[in-house]
């Protein structure tokens, strides 16, 4: 790790009483001697998470409190928005990720000229309720993309500033950050990291989240292939339905000319229906194609509202140039 670099660590927090204070201490120990900011985004916790953070009064900590529970993706994006480090590092707030692995990940990022380094959890300490859906998602991603990452769900990641800032997270998309960065053209490496059992609190994972994850994965894969050209999907479906409908109706027209009654045949209903569905799908593709021009980024909107930001630092460097001048004189 480079003493001249500024590091931003982003951790979403939700009901992490018992872990909040410990993770501040662990990171402070790991990052000793380095200039960093620890951005803790509280996703409207109902326990004493915020109180533990405030009691630490650590000058490197920035506490962002959201007005309500928006979910981990929105909390993480709030942290990305505030982060100003040369490198942006993410990890979970439950102490299952080990901050000790951060220096090795940063070194790999620098030496290999990567844009993102992701952790691969060794001897994972999670139940099968969490590991099985994760394995399924990894298989789907590997088979449908060129991203060869074996652990998509590991929260411990090191980004270059530009790579993290280019991400837009919605729904449960934080689980597919590596895939989204890959689709943006990022160069990605994977490295084995430690994984610990949760000591305090309970897991936020529920079985219903599996279905959300699958839906988000399908949406991301759709965006990969059709986001910039939705007419290719809806247009092809529409044209196929329209052609089938025309073939059926042409056949029935010939049957009618031969003197047969076709009015009561279900095939006639199917033929007419396919023609209308084909026209509707094709026009839907055109409309969605037009809507893409007014996508989220053009509106500059975020799916969350910040209640307040508490910066415990007294002499924080707001500009990177100021930090670099300080760093050169100090080291």
FENDAVEN-V969110 format. One record per helix or strand of 3 or more residues. SS is the DSSP state (H for helix, E for strand). FROM is the first residue (numbers start at 1). LEN is the number of residues. If there is no record, write none. Layout:
ss: {SS;SS}
from: {FROM;FROM}
len: {LEN;LEN}
//
This chain:
ss: {E;H;E;H;E;H;E;H;E;H;E;H;H;E;H;H;H;H;E;H}
from: {6;20;35;49;61;72;87;99;116;128;157;161;173;188;207;231;266;296;306;320}
len: {8;11;8;8;6;11;4;13;6;17;4;5;11;6;20;27;29;4;6;11}
//
